[in-house]
Amino acid sequence: MLYCKEANFADMEKEYLFVRDIPADENGFTNAWTGVSREDFAQKPCLR
């Protein structure tokens, strides 16, 4: 079963690994976090 869960610091490592490797433009999904460093991901709010 798939469900949405709010982002949180406890899951930061899993979230970082997920968004870091998604291409910048994958089937219409735009990913501003492609190739981001772990430090930037931990310190910056979501790039929009």
C-alpha distance matrix in Angstrom:
0.0 3.8 6.6 10.3 12.6 16.3 18.2 20.3 23.0 21.3 18.7 21.4 21.9 18.4 18.5 22.0 21.2 18.5 20.7 23.9 23.2 21.8 24.9 26.7 26.0 23.1 22.8 23.9 21.8 24.5 24.1 26.9 25.9 26.6 28.9 29.2 30.7 28.9 31.7 31.3 27.5 28.1 31.0 30.3 28.2 25.9 28.1 28.1
3.8 0.0 3.8 7.1 9.7 13.4 15.1 17.7 20.5 19.3 16.5 18.9 19.6 16.1 15.6 19.1 18.7 15.7 17.5 20.9 20.5 18.8 21.8 23.4 22.8 20.1 20.0 20.7 18.4 21.0 20.5 23.3 22.5 23.4 25.8 26.0 27.7 26.1 28.8 28.1 24.4 25.1 27.9 26.9 24.7 22.2 24.4 24.3
6.6 3.8 0.0 3.8 6.5 10.1 12.5 15.1 18.3 17.4 15.0 17.4 18.9 15.8 14.8 18.5 18.8 16.0 17.3 20.9 21.1 19.5 22.6 23.6 23.2 21.1 21.1 21.2 18.6 20.7 20.1 22.5 21.8 23.3 25.8 25.4 27.0 25.2 27.5 26.7 23.0 23.4 25.9 24.9 22.4 20.2 22.7 22.6
10.3 7.1 3.8 0.0 3.8 6.8 9.3 12.3 15.7 15.5 13.3 15.2 17.2 14.5 12.8 16.4 17.5 14.7 15.4 19.1 19.9 18.2 21.2 21.7 21.6 20.0 20.3 19.9 16.9 18.5 17.8 19.8 19.1 21.1 23.7 22.9 24.6 22.9 24.9 23.8 20.1 20.5 22.7 21.5 18.8 16.7 19.3 19.2
12.6 9.7 6.5 3.8 0.0 3.8 6.4 8.9 12.3 12.1 10.3 12.5 14.9 12.8 11.3 14.9 16.4 14.3 15.1 18.5 19.9 18.8 22.0 22.5 23.0 21.8 22.7 22.1 18.8 19.8 18.4 19.8 18.7 21.0 23.1 21.9 23.1 20.9 22.6 21.9 18.2 18.0 20.2 19.5 16.9 15.5 18.6 19.1
16.3 13.4 10.1 6.8 3.8 0.0 3.8 6.4 10.2 11.0 9.8 11.2 14.4 13.1 11.0 14.2 16.5 14.8 14.9 18.1 20.1 19.2 22.2 22.1 23.0 22.4 23.6 22.5 19.1 19.3 17.7 18.4 17.4 20.2 22.3 20.5 21.5 19.4 20.5 19.6 16.1 15.6 17.3 16.5 13.8 12.8 16.2 16.9
18.2 15.1 12.5 9.3 6.4 3.8 0.0 3.8 7.1 8.6 7.2 7.7 11.0 10.4 8.0 10.8 13.5 12.4 12.2 15.1 17.5 17.1 20.2 20.1 21.6 21.3 23.0 22.1 18.4 18.1 15.9 16.1 14.6 17.5 19.1 17.1 17.9 15.6 16.7 15.9 12.4 11.8 13.8 13.3 11.1 10.4 14.0 15.4
20.3 17.7 15.1 12.3 8.9 6.4 3.8 0.0 3.8 5.5 5.8 6.4 10.1 10.4 9.0 11.3 14.2 14.0 14.2 16.5 19.2 19.5 22.6 22.6 24.5 24.4 26.4 25.5 21.8 21.2 18.6 18.4 16.4 19.3 20.3 17.8 17.8 15.0 15.7 15.6 12.3 10.7 12.7 13.2 11.7 12.2 15.9 17.9
23.0 20.5 18.3 15.7 12.3 10.2 7.1 3.8 0.0 3.8 5.4 4.9 8.2 9.9 9.3 10.5 13.4 14.3 14.7 16.1 19.1 20.1 23.2 23.3 25.7 25.7 28.2 27.5 23.7 22.8 19.7 19.1 16.5 19.2 19.5 16.8 16.0 12.7 13.1 13.8 11.0 8.4 10.9 12.4 12.0 13.2 16.7 19.3
21.3 19.3 17.4 15.5 12.1 11.0 8.6 5.5 3.8 0.0 3.8 5.7 7.9 9.0 9.7 11.5 13.6 14.5 15.8 17.3 19.7 20.9 24.4 25.1 27.2 26.8 29.2 28.9 25.1 24.7 21.7 21.6 18.8 21.0 21.2 18.9 18.0 14.5 15.4 16.7 13.7 11.4 14.3 16.0 15.6 16.4 19.8 22.3
18.7 16.5 15.0 13.3 10.3 9.8 7.2 5.8 5.4 3.8 0.0 3.8 5.7 5.5 6.2 8.6 10.3 10.8 12.5 14.2 16.3 17.4 20.9 21.9 23.9 23.3 25.6 25.6 21.9 21.6 18.6 19.0 16.2 18.1 18.5 16.7 16.3 13.2 15.0 15.8 12.4 11.1 14.4 15.6 15.0 14.9 18.2 20.5
21.4 18.9 17.4 15.2 12.5 11.2 7.7 6.4 4.9 5.7 3.8 0.0 3.8 5.5 5.1 5.9 8.6 9.8 10.6 11.7 14.5 15.8 19.0 19.7 22.1 22.0 24.7 24.5 20.7 19.9 16.6 16.3 13.3 15.4 15.5 13.3 12.7 9.5 11.2 12.0 8.7 7.5 11.0 12.2 12.3 12.4 15.4 18.2
21.9 19.6 18.9 17.2 14.9 14.4 11.0 10.1 8.2 7.9 5.7 3.8 0.0 3.8 5.5 5.1 6.2 8.6 10.2 10.5 12.8 14.8 18.2 19.4 22.1 21.7 24.7 25.0 21.3 20.6 17.1 17.1 13.6 14.8 14.3 12.7 11.7 8.5 11.1 12.6 9.6 9.1 12.9 14.4 15.1 14.9 17.4 20.3
18.4 16.1 15.8 14.5 12.8 13.1 10.4 10.4 9.9 9.0 5.5 5.5 3.8 0.0 3.8 5.5 5.3 6.2 8.9 10.1 11.5 13.1 16.7 18.4 20.5 19.6 22.2 22.8 19.3 19.2 16.0 16.9 13.7 14.6 14.8 13.9 13.8 11.2 14.2 15.0 11.7 11.9 15.6 16.4 16.4 15.4 17.8 20.2
18.5 15.6 14.8 12.8 11.3 11.0 8.0 9.0 9.3 9.7 6.2 5.1 5.5 3.8 0.0 3.8 5.5 5.1 6.2 8.4 10.4 11.2 14.7 15.7 17.8 17.3 19.9 20.0 16.3 15.9 12.8 13.6 10.6 12.2 13.1 11.9 12.6 10.5 13.2 13.1 9.5 10.3 13.6 13.6 13.2 11.8 14.2 16.5
22.0 19.1 18.5 16.4 14.9 14.2 10.8 11.3 10.5 11.5 8.6 5.9 5.1 5.5 3.8 0.0 3.8 5.4 5.5 5.8 8.7 10.4 13.5 14.4 17.2 17.2 20.3 20.4 16.8 15.7 12.1 12.2 8.7 9.9 9.9 8.6 8.9 7.0 10.1 10.2 6.9 8.4 11.8 12.0 12.6 11.5 13.3 16.1
21.2 18.7 18.8 17.5 16.4 16.5 13.5 14.2 13.4 13.6 10.3 8.6 6.2 5.3 5.5 3.8 0.0 3.8 5.8 5.4 6.6 9.1 12.4 14.3 16.9 16.3 19.5 20.3 17.0 16.4 13.0 13.8 10.3 10.2 9.9 9.9 10.3 8.9 12.6 13.0 10.2 11.9 15.3 15.6 16.2 14.9 16.2 18.7
18.5 15.7 16.0 14.7 14.3 14.8 12.4 14.0 14.3 14.5 10.8 9.8 8.6 6.2 5.1 5.4 3.8 0.0 3.8 5.7 6.0 6.9 10.6 12.6 14.5 13.5 16.3 17.2 13.8 13.8 10.8 12.5 9.7 9.7 10.8 11.2 12.7 11.8 15.2 14.8 11.6 13.7 16.8 16.4 16.2 14.0 15.3 17.2
20.7 17.5 17.3 15.4 15.1 14.9 12.2 14.2 14.7 15.8 12.5 10.6 10.2 8.9 6.2 5.5 5.8 3.8 0.0 3.8 5.5 5.4 8.6 9.6 11.9 11.7 14.8 15.0 11.5 10.7 7.4 8.7 6.1 6.5 8.4 8.6 11.0 10.9 13.9 12.6 9.6 12.4 15.0 13.9 13.6 11.1 11.8 13.7
23.9 20.9 20.9 19.1 18.5 18.1 15.1 16.5 16.1 17.3 14.2 11.7 10.5 10.1 8.4 5.8 5.4 5.7 3.8 0.0 3.8 5.9 8.2 9.4 12.5 12.9 16.4 16.8 13.7 12.3 8.7 9.2 5.8 4.8 5.1 6.0 8.1 8.8 12.1 11.2 9.0 12.1 14.7 14.0 14.7 12.7 12.8 15.2
23.2 20.5 21.1 19.9 19.9 20.1 17.5 19.2 19.1 19.7 16.3 14.5 12.8 11.5 10.4 8.7 6.6 6.0 5.5 3.8 0.0 3.8 6.3 8.9 11.4 11.0 14.6 15.8 13.1 12.5 9.5 11.1 8.6 6.2 6.8 9.2 11.3 12.1 15.6 14.9 12.8 15.9 18.5 17.7 18.2 15.9 15.7 17.5
21.8 18.8 19.5 18.2 18.8 19.2 17.1 19.5 20.1 20.9 17.4 15.8 14.8 13.1 11.2 10.4 9.1 6.9 5.4 5.9 3.8 0.0 3.8 6.5 8.2 7.4 10.9 12.0 9.4 9.2 6.9 9.6 8.2 6.2 8.6 10.8 13.7 14.7 17.8 16.4 14.2 17.3 19.6 18.2 18.0 15.0 14.7 15.7
24.9 21.8 22.6 21.2 22.0 22.2 20.2 22.6 23.2 24.4 20.9 19.0 18.2 16.7 14.7 13.5 12.4 10.6 8.6 8.2 6.3 3.8 0.0 3.8 5.5 5.7 9.5 10.6 8.8 8.1 6.7 9.2 9.0 6.1 8.7 11.5 14.8 16.6 19.5 17.6 16.0 19.5 21.3 19.5 19.4 16.3 15.1 15.7
26.7 23.4 23.6 21.7 22.5 22.1 20.1 22.6 23.3 25.1 21.9 19.7 19.4 18.4 15.7 14.4 14.3 12.6 9.6 9.4 8.9 6.5 3.8 0.0 3.8 6.4 9.9 9.5 7.8 5.6 4.7 6.4 7.6 5.6 8.8 11.0 14.7 16.9 19.1 16.6 15.3 19.0 20.1 17.8 17.6 14.4 12.5 12.7
26.0 22.8 23.2 21.6 23.0 23.0 21.6 24.5 25.7 27.2 23.9 22.1 22.1 20.5 17.8 17.2 16.9 14.5 11.9 12.5 11.4 8.2 5.5 3.8 0.0 3.8 6.4 6.0 5.6 4.8 6.3 9.0 10.8 9.3 12.6 14.7 18.4 20.4 22.7 20.1 18.6 22.2 23.3 20.7 19.9 16.5 14.5 13.8
23.1 20.1 21.1 20.0 21.8 22.4 21.3 24.4 25.7 26.8 23.3 22.0 21.7 19.6 17.3 17.2 16.3 13.5 11.7 12.9 11.0 7.4 5.7 6.4 3.8 0.0 3.8 5.5 5.1 6.7 8.0 11.4 12.6 10.9 14.1 16.4 19.9 21.4 24.1 22.0 19.9 23.3 24.9 22.6 21.6 18.1 16.8 16.1
22.8 20.0 21.1 20.3 22.7 23.6 23.0 26.4 28.2 29.2 25.6 24.7 24.7 22.2 19.9 20.3 19.5 16.3 14.8 16.4 14.6 10.9 9.5 9.9 6.4 3.8 0.0 3.8 5.6 8.4 10.8 14.3 15.8 14.6 17.9 20.1 23.6 24.9 27.6 25.3 23.1 26.4 27.9 25.4 24.0 20.3 19.1 17.8
23.9 20.7 21.2 19.9 22.1 22.5 22.1 25.5 27.5 28.9 25.6 24.5 25.0 22.8 20.0 20.4 20.3 17.2 15.0 16.8 15.8 12.0 10.6 9.5 6.0 5.5 3.8 0.0 3.8 6.2 9.5 12.6 14.9 14.4 18.0 19.6 23.3 24.7 27.0 24.3 22.2 25.5 26.6 23.7 22.0 18.3 16.8 14.9
21.8 18.4 18.6 16.9 18.8 19.1 18.4 21.8 23.7 25.1 21.9 20.7 21.3 19.3 16.3 16.8 17.0 13.8 11.5 13.7 13.1 9.4 8.8 7.8 5.6 5.1 5.6 3.8 0.0 3.8 6.4 9.8 11.8 11.7 15.4 16.7 20.2 21.4 23.6 21.0 18.7 21.8 23.1 20.4 18.7 14.9 13.8 12.4
24.5 21.0 20.7 18.5 19.8 19.3 18.1 21.2 22.8 24.7 21.6 19.9 20.6 19.2 15.9 15.7 16.4 13.8 10.7 12.3 12.5 9.2 8.1 5.6 4.8 6.7 8.4 6.2 3.8 0.0 3.8 6.4 9.1 9.4 13.1 14.0 17.8 19.3 21.1 18.3 16.4 19.7 20.5 17.6 16.2 12.6 10.8 9.5
24.1 20.5 20.1 17.8 18.4 17.7 15.9 18.6 19.7 21.7 18.6 16.6 17.1 16.0 12.8 12.1 13.0 10.8 7.4 8.7 9.5 6.9 6.7 4.7 6.3 8.0 10.8 9.5 6.4 3.8 0.0 3.8 5.4 6.0 9.8 10.4 14.1 15.5 17.5 14.8 12.8 16.2 17.3 14.7 13.8 10.3 8.9 9.1
26.9 23.3 22.5 19.8 19.8 18.4 16.1 18.4 19.1 21.6 19.0 16.3 17.1 16.9 13.6 12.2 13.8 12.5 8.7 9.2 11.1 9.6 9.2 6.4 9.0 11.4 14.3 12.6 9.8 6.4 3.8 0.0 3.8 5.8 8.9 8.5 12.1 13.9 15.2 12.1 10.8 14.3 14.7 11.9 11.4 8.4 6.1 7.1
25.9 22.5 21.8 19.1 18.7 17.4 14.6 16.4 16.5 18.8 16.2 13.3 13.6 13.7 10.6 8.7 10.3 9.7 6.1 5.8 8.6 8.2 9.0 7.6 10.8 12.6 15.8 14.9 11.8 9.1 5.4 3.8 0.0 3.8 6.2 5.3 8.8 10.3 12.1 9.5 7.8 11.5 12.6 10.5 10.8 8.3 7.4 9.7
26.6 23.4 23.3 21.1 21.0 20.2 17.5 19.3 19.2 21.0 18.1 15.4 14.8 14.6 12.2 9.9 10.2 9.7 6.5 4.8 6.2 6.2 6.1 5.6 9.3 10.9 14.6 14.4 11.7 9.4 6.0 5.8 3.8 0.0 3.8 5.6 9.2 11.3 13.7 11.6 10.4 14.1 15.6 13.9 14.5 12.1 10.9 12.7
28.9 25.8 25.8 23.7 23.1 22.3 19.1 20.3 19.5 21.2 18.5 15.5 14.3 14.8 13.1 9.9 9.9 10.8 8.4 5.1 6.8 8.6 8.7 8.8 12.6 14.1 17.9 18.0 15.4 13.1 9.8 8.9 6.2 3.8 0.0 3.8 6.5 9.3 11.7 10.4 10.0 13.5 15.0 14.1 15.7 14.1 13.0 15.5
29.2 26.0 25.4 22.9 21.9 20.5 17.1 17.8 16.8 18.9 16.7 13.3 12.7 13.9 11.9 8.6 9.9 11.2 8.6 6.0 9.2 10.8 11.5 11.0 14.7 16.4 20.1 19.6 16.7 14.0 10.4 8.5 5.3 5.6 3.8 0.0 3.8 6.6 8.3 6.6 6.5 10.0 11.3 10.5 12.5 11.5 10.8 14.0
30.7 27.7 27.0 24.6 23.1 21.5 17.9 17.8 16.0 18.0 16.3 12.7 11.7 13.8 12.6 8.9 10.3 12.7 11.0 8.1 11.3 13.7 14.8 14.7 18.4 19.9 23.6 23.3 20.2 17.8 14.1 12.1 8.8 9.2 6.5 3.8 0.0 3.8 5.4 5.3 6.2 8.7 10.2 10.7 13.4 13.5 13.4 16.9
28.9 26.1 25.2 22.9 20.9 19.4 15.6 15.0 12.7 14.5 13.2 9.5 8.5 11.2 10.5 7.0 8.9 11.8 10.9 8.8 12.1 14.7 16.6 16.9 20.4 21.4 24.9 24.7 21.4 19.3 15.5 13.9 10.3 11.3 9.3 6.6 3.8 0.0 3.8 5.6 5.1 6.2 8.7 10.3 12.8 13.3 14.3 17.9
31.7 28.8 27.5 24.9 22.6 20.5 16.7 15.7 13.1 15.4 15.0 11.2 11.1 14.2 13.2 10.1 12.6 15.2 13.9 12.1 15.6 17.8 19.5 19.1 22.7 24.1 27.6 27.0 23.6 21.1 17.5 15.2 12.1 13.7 11.7 8.3 5.4 3.8 0.0 3.8 5.5 5.2 6.3 8.6 11.9 13.4 14.3 18.1
31.3 28.1 26.7 23.8 21.9 19.6 15.9 15.6 13.8 16.7 15.8 12.0 12.6 15.0 13.1 10.2 13.0 14.8 12.6 11.2 14.9 16.4 17.6 16.6 20.1 22.0 25.3 24.3 21.0 18.3 14.8 12.1 9.5 11.6 10.4 6.6 5.3 5.6 3.8 0.0 3.8 5.4 5.2 5.8 9.1 10.4 10.7 14.5
27.5 24.4 23.0 20.1 18.2 16.1 12.4 12.3 11.0 13.7 12.4 8.7 9.6 11.7 9.5 6.9 10.2 11.6 9.6 9.0 12.8 14.2 16.0 15.3 18.6 19.9 23.1 22.2 18.7 16.4 12.8 10.8 7.8 10.4 10.0 6.5 6.2 5.1 5.5 3.8 0.0 3.8 5.6 5.7 7.8 8.3 9.6 13.3
28.1 25.1 23.4 20.5 18.0 15.6 11.8 10.7 8.4 11.4 11.1 7.5 9.1 11.9 10.3 8.4 11.9 13.7 12.4 12.1 15.9 17.3 19.5 19.0 22.2 23.3 26.4 25.5 21.8 19.7 16.2 14.3 11.5 14.1 13.5 10.0 8.7 6.2 5.2 5.4 3.8 0.0 3.8 6.1 8.2 10.0 12.1 15.7
31.0 27.9 25.9 22.7 20.2 17.3 13.8 12.7 10.9 14.3 14.4 11.0 12.9 15.6 13.6 11.8 15.3 16.8 15.0 14.7 18.5 19.6 21.3 20.1 23.3 24.9 27.9 26.6 23.1 20.5 17.3 14.7 12.6 15.6 15.0 11.3 10.2 8.7 6.3 5.2 5.6 3.8 0.0 3.8 6.9 9.7 11.4 15.0
30.3 26.9 24.9 21.5 19.5 16.5 13.3 13.2 12.4 16.0 15.6 12.2 14.4 16.4 13.6 12.0 15.6 16.4 13.9 14.0 17.7 18.2 19.5 17.8 20.7 22.6 25.4 23.7 20.4 17.6 14.7 11.9 10.5 13.9 14.1 10.5 10.7 10.3 8.6 5.8 5.7 6.1 3.8 0.0 3.8 6.5 7.8 11.3
28.2 24.7 22.4 18.8 16.9 13.8 11.1 11.7 12.0 15.6 15.0 12.3 15.1 16.4 13.2 12.6 16.2 16.2 13.6 14.7 18.2 18.0 19.4 17.6 19.9 21.6 24.0 22.0 18.7 16.2 13.8 11.4 10.8 14.5 15.7 12.5 13.4 12.8 11.9 9.1 7.8 8.2 6.9 3.8 0.0 3.8 6.3 9.1
25.9 22.2 20.2 16.7 15.5 12.8 10.4 12.2 13.2 16.4 14.9 12.4 14.9 15.4 11.8 11.5 14.9 14.0 11.1 12.7 15.9 15.0 16.3 14.4 16.5 18.1 20.3 18.3 14.9 12.6 10.3 8.4 8.3 12.1 14.1 11.5 13.5 13.3 13.4 10.4 8.3 10.0 9.7 6.5 3.8 0.0 3.8 6.3
28.1 24.4 22.7 19.3 18.6 16.2 14.0 15.9 16.7 19.8 18.2 15.4 17.4 17.8 14.2 13.3 16.2 15.3 11.8 12.8 15.7 14.7 15.1 12.5 14.5 16.8 19.1 16.8 13.8 10.8 8.9 6.1 7.4 10.9 13.0 10.8 13.4 14.3 14.3 10.7 9.6 12.1 11.4 7.8 6.3 3.8 0.0 3.8
28.1 24.3 22.6 19.2 19.1 16.9 15.4 17.9 19.3 22.3 20.5 18.2 20.3 20.2 16.5 16.1 18.7 17.2 13.7 15.2 17.5 15.7 15.7 12.7 13.8 16.1 17.8 14.9 12.4 9.5 9.1 7.1 9.7 12.7 15.5 14.0 16.9 17.9 18.1 14.5 13.3 15.7 15.0 11.3 9.1 6.3 3.8 0.0
